[in-house]
Amino acid sequence: MTLIEDVLWRHGYALTEEAFVEHLDALLSEPRLDVAFIDLSTTDAAFLAEYSGVAPASDADLERLDAHSAARAAAEAARTLNRRSVAGLMGVDPSRVSHQVAAGRLYSYPGSNGRPIFPDWQFTTPASQPQENDVARAVTTIPHLAAVIAAFPAGSHPIAVRTFMTTPSPDLSLQGTALSPRDWLVGGGNPTDVEGLAATLGEQV
């Protein structure tokens, strides 16, 4: 049988199975898993079927929904970092990472053990930074990250946030090509445009 860690490493995620399970547990424990872009769980779908007058889904449909929701949570868990990893990438002390979280300059959510987990979409490597002697370039956060974090509605689920930040939007178009909020900011786009969209995240159900 193929182990989870083998699959993660084969697809480029340098994450131990223990860390992956911890992050996945934190995501599935979030109280608002069904908000914005998240499929309903079996329990939620059954509740709606009973009280909304909508015909109930088949067992196969419910199983597919559960599998899809779990897959999204698993994909998010595989793309997250702990505080020590973030500190190593950014070339700073772990305490500095904590300070940036407290100041609203890094996006994180609590893991199952209470320690913060950091999605990777918020990090980038400056293209203009020189690379000498094959030393890895220091990683930074995407431009205007703090303002975008502040615009997210309270309680926004991490998977909904990733979907928003990495999905091309027709409202963020450059020469006829729709960009994701992340690419828009990295490319020097007006952060106000992203902030306005971020503030409506909870309305995009």
Residue pairs with C-beta under 8 A, 6 or more apart in sequence:
3 17
4 17
4 20
4 21
5 15
5 16
5 17
5 20
8 14
8 15
8 17
8 20
8 78
11 78
13 20
13 78
13 79
15 23
15 78
15 80
19 82
20 74
20 77
20 78
22 111
22 112
22 113
23 76
23 77
23 78
23 80
23 111
23 112
23 117
24 73
24 74
24 77
25 112
26 77
26 109
26 110
26 111
26 112
26 117
27 33
27 73
27 76
27 77
27 158
27 159
28 70
28 73
29 112
30 109
30 157
30 158
31 155
32 155
32 156
32 157
33 41
33 69
33 73
33 157
33 159
34 40
34 41
34 44
35 155
35 156
35 157
35 160
35 202
35 205
36 156
36 157
36 160
36 163
36 164
36 201
36 202
36 204
36 205
37 159
37 160
37 163
37 164
37 204
38 69
38 72
38 157
38 159
38 160
39 65
39 68
39 69
39 72
40 48
40 65
40 69
41 65
41 66
41 69
42 62
42 63
42 65
42 66
45 56
45 57
45 62
45 65
46 56
46 62
48 54
49 55
49 56
49 57
50 56
57 65
72 159
73 159
76 119
76 158
76 159
76 162
79 119
79 120
79 121
79 162
80 117
80 118
80 119
80 120
81 89
81 117
81 118
81 119
81 120
82 111
82 115
82 116
82 117
82 118
83 94
83 97
83 98
83 115
83 116
83 118
84 94
85 118
86 97
86 106
86 118
86 123
87 93
87 94
87 96
87 97
89 123
89 138
89 139
90 96
90 97
90 123
90 138
90 139
90 140
91 138
91 139
97 106
98 116
100 106
101 108
101 116
103 146
104 146
104 149
104 150
105 141
105 145
105 146
105 149
106 118
106 122
106 141
106 145
106 149
107 118
107 119
107 122
107 145
107 149
107 161
108 116
108 117
108 118
108 119
109 116
109 117
109 158
110 116
110 117
111 117
119 158
119 161
119 162
121 142
121 162
121 165
121 166
121 182
122 141
122 142
122 145
122 165
123 139
123 140
123 141
123 142
124 139
124 140
124 141
124 142
124 186
125 137
125 138
125 139
125 140
126 137
126 140
129 137
129 138
131 137
142 182
142 185
142 186
143 185
143 186
143 188
143 191
144 185
144 191
144 194
145 185
147 191
147 195
148 165
148 181
148 185
148 191
148 194
148 195
148 198
150 195
151 194
151 195
151 196
151 198
151 199
152 161
152 198
152 199
152 201
153 199
153 201
153 202
155 202
156 201
156 202
160 201
161 201
164 181
164 197
164 198
164 201
164 204
165 180
165 181
165 182
166 180
166 181
166 182
167 180
168 178
168 179
168 180
168 183
169 178
169 179
169 180
169 181
169 184
169 197
170 178
171 193
171 197
172 178
172 179
172 180
172 181
172 184
172 189
172 193
172 194
172 197
173 179
174 184
174 187
174 189
179 187
179 189
181 194
181 197
181 198
184 193
184 194
185 191
185 194
